Structures are given as C-alpha cells and as structure tokens.
Amino acid sequence: MILLTGGRGLLGFAIAASLSKHHLAYCATTTQVPAEHPFVSCNLLNPEAYPSGNEPWDAVIHCATHLQGGGTYAKNMRMTENVIAFSKKHPVKKLIFISSSNASVPLQDEYSRSKKDSEKMIRESGLEYCIIRPTIMFSERDKKNIFKMMQLLKTFHVAMIPGNGEYRLQPVWVDDVADLTVQCLLKWDLAKNQVLAIGGGETLEFKEMIRRMGSALSAFYIPVYMPLPLLDLVARDAIRSFVTEKIMDNSAIESKFNVHPRTLSSWLEEFRLVDKKQAS
Ligand SMILES: NC(=O)c1ccc[n+]([C@@H]2O[C@H](COP(=O)([O-])OP(=O)(O)OC[C@H]3O[C@@H](n4cnc5c(N)ncnc54)[C@H](OP(=O)(O)O)[C@@H]3O)[C@@H](O)[C@H]2O)c1
C-alpha cells in the first residue's frame, strides 16, 4: 500500500490518477471530513492522526504542503518530521518527497526554506528516499499559477508583469510530474537516494509566456510592468521567488525514466482549440 499525502491537491490528484492507471493501491490523505476510500481524513501536523492500516506500507509520496500564510516554514517542517516518523515506524521502503525548484536557488521565503530544509531532513533520515524538484506547474485544474494568469488575461485584459519580464521560466505540466513520480516508484533502483529536477519542455521569458497565453486565448491585453522595488514593499518574498530563474536540466529524467516533459506552448495550443470549440 502507498500513502499519498495531499491527494486532493493539484499534483496529488494527478499522482492519484497515475497510481490508479498503473493499478497501484494507495491511500490518500485529505484535510476534508468525511473522506471516502481511497481517501482518509488526516491533519498531517498531528502525528496521532496518521492512518494505521493493517497492511504493510510499501511507499510514501509526500506531496502535501502549505504554500503560504502564517507559519508556513514551521508547518511544512512539522509535516516532514511526522512523515519521516511514520515511514520509520512501518517501515516504509520508498519515500518520495515532492520538493520544488525553489530549493535549488538561494531564496529566503518561508516556503522555499521549508523545501530546502525538508530535503536535508529527508536525506539525513536514514530512509531510502527520492526527492523531486518541479518548476512552476500548469494544468487545467490549476487555480493559482499559470491558469490564474490566463483567467486574468481573459477577464480583465491586463497582464501584470513584475520587473522587465525578461527572466526565464520553464513551466511543467502537472501530469508529467505525476508520471515521473510513479516511474520513480516503479524503477526504484534508479530513483533511490536521487534528487531529480523536472522542468517543462521549453524555457520562456515571462513576457513571451504571457504573449503566448494571450494568443491562445485570442485575448488582447495591456501589459503593466510593475517595478520590482515597488513590489518589494508589498510582497518581497513571493515576488523574488517568482522572478528568480530556475532552469532545470531534464537529461536525467529523460534518459533514466523516459519522461519527456511537454511544452507549455503545446498545451496552450490544445487549450486554444478547446476554447474555440466551446465558443462556437
Ligand atoms: N504548484 C506548483 O506550481 C508547484 C511547483 C513546484 C513544487 N510544487 C510542490 O508540489 C506539491 C504539490 O503542490 P500543489 O500545487 O499540488 O499544492 P496544493 O494544490 O496546494 O495541494 C496541497 C495539498 O496539501 C494538503 N495539506 C496542506 N496542509 C495539510 C495538512 N496540515 N494536513 C494534511 N494535508 C495538508 C492539502 O490538502 P486538502 O486539499 O485535503 O486540504 C492540499 O491538497 C507541493 O509539495 C509543492 O511544494 C508545486
């Protein structure tokens, strides 16, 4: 049995679907009450709340996270600590931690620090682990990042561009990250004790990404360039995290796990066709 934390989240949902596709039995945690099989209600901050289960736990995929809000660092560290304790108790043979590309650059916000320090805690736990570091993700289910930018473009015809918009991003499709996660479980000998980066199939400057979104939506928009010193006054950490380039090398995941991440442009093209069909 596999324990998947955060199974109702953006990535957790995609991992759950991929596990089902491969006929791998899992139990997924959610904070929602009540929860129906294969979900179980569990506040991961409380070590007593973790599922006991009579069957052996083979693997844990730790995907749950707090992204922002008060105490993000402390909450994420507590969850990691509890997941490690659970993994040692049962004992789990494979622990996959979903980290972030933010852990690969010197960012000081609570979320990025929690990812970096959780990675360290996991590496030093004595358990067999695999750490996956995705870049910013896109999906039609996304409510917060890329898809939200597209909704703003479509509804308000405005693109807020922090700084000069010339820093590069490498957005990755959520299903490619889910695919890699499951491939790691299946090819554990290759994944064991590795830190694997995953970014999308193309690298785009922020303002070019916005231009392609506008084109996919057939939406005119006014780009509003927001000076970084001004943004620093309101949300320094969040903005610095966003504009700091995180370009990932996909060669390891392509050669070892046969995962070839799609481009944002191909997804936008698909999105454009669906949008056009719905409009007609
Ligand atoms: N989204 C991105 O662009 C991105 C980029 C790089 C890395 N990542 C990483 O990918 C992973 C998944 O991100 P995501 O975007 O899918 O996040 P998400 O949609 O916000 O989902 C996070 C999940 O964590 C669960 N959770 C939070 N606090 C919890 C607690 N105390 N107890 C139990 N569950 C708790 C939530 O469960 P409920 O829904 O049940 O409340 C939620 O489903 C995270 O580790 C994140 O750091 C994400």
The ligand as a Gaussian input file, in Angstrom:
#p B3LYP/6-31G(d) Opt

LIG

0 1
 N        2.006000      24.158000      -7.808000
 C        3.240000      24.366000      -8.274000
 O        3.450000      25.111000      -9.243000
 C        4.417000      23.662000      -7.606000
 C        5.707000      23.902000      -8.100000
 C        6.791000      23.225000      -7.531000
 C        6.587000      22.340000      -6.498000
 N        5.323000      22.128000      -6.016000
 C        5.154000      21.153000      -4.934000
 O        4.249000      20.162000      -5.359000
 C        3.497000      19.686000      -4.231000
 C        2.023000      19.805000      -4.531000
 O        1.726000      21.166000      -4.802000
 P        0.267000      21.567000      -5.257000
 O        0.389000      22.780000      -6.085000
 O       -0.426000      20.371000      -5.763000
 O       -0.340000      22.008000      -3.867000
 P       -1.875000      22.196000      -3.455000
 O       -2.768000      22.109000      -4.641000
 O       -1.929000      23.440000      -2.627000
 O       -2.136000      20.946000      -2.547000
 C       -1.501000      20.833000      -1.306000
 C       -2.230000      19.790000      -0.513000
 O       -1.636000      19.741000       0.781000
 C       -2.646000      19.346000       1.674000
 N       -2.323000      19.833000       3.018000
 C       -1.887000      21.054000       3.365000
 N       -1.754000      21.107000       4.709000
 C       -2.102000      19.897000       5.192000
 C       -2.178000      19.342000       6.493000
 N       -1.851000      20.031000       7.597000
 N       -2.602000      18.065000       6.614000
 C       -2.963000      17.344000       5.518000
 N       -2.899000      17.810000       4.263000
 C       -2.482000      19.081000       4.119000
 C       -3.943000      19.937000       1.161000
 O       -4.942000      19.004000       1.463000
 P       -6.555000      19.272000       1.343000
 O       -6.792000      19.710000      -0.077000
 O       -7.161000      17.982000       1.651000
 O       -6.839000      20.361000       2.325000
 C       -3.692000      20.092000      -0.327000
 O       -4.429000      19.156000      -1.082000
 C        3.953000      20.509000      -3.046000
 O        4.891000      19.796000      -2.317000
 C        4.568000      21.735000      -3.672000
 O        5.565000      22.280000      -2.854000
 C        4.238000      22.766000      -6.539000

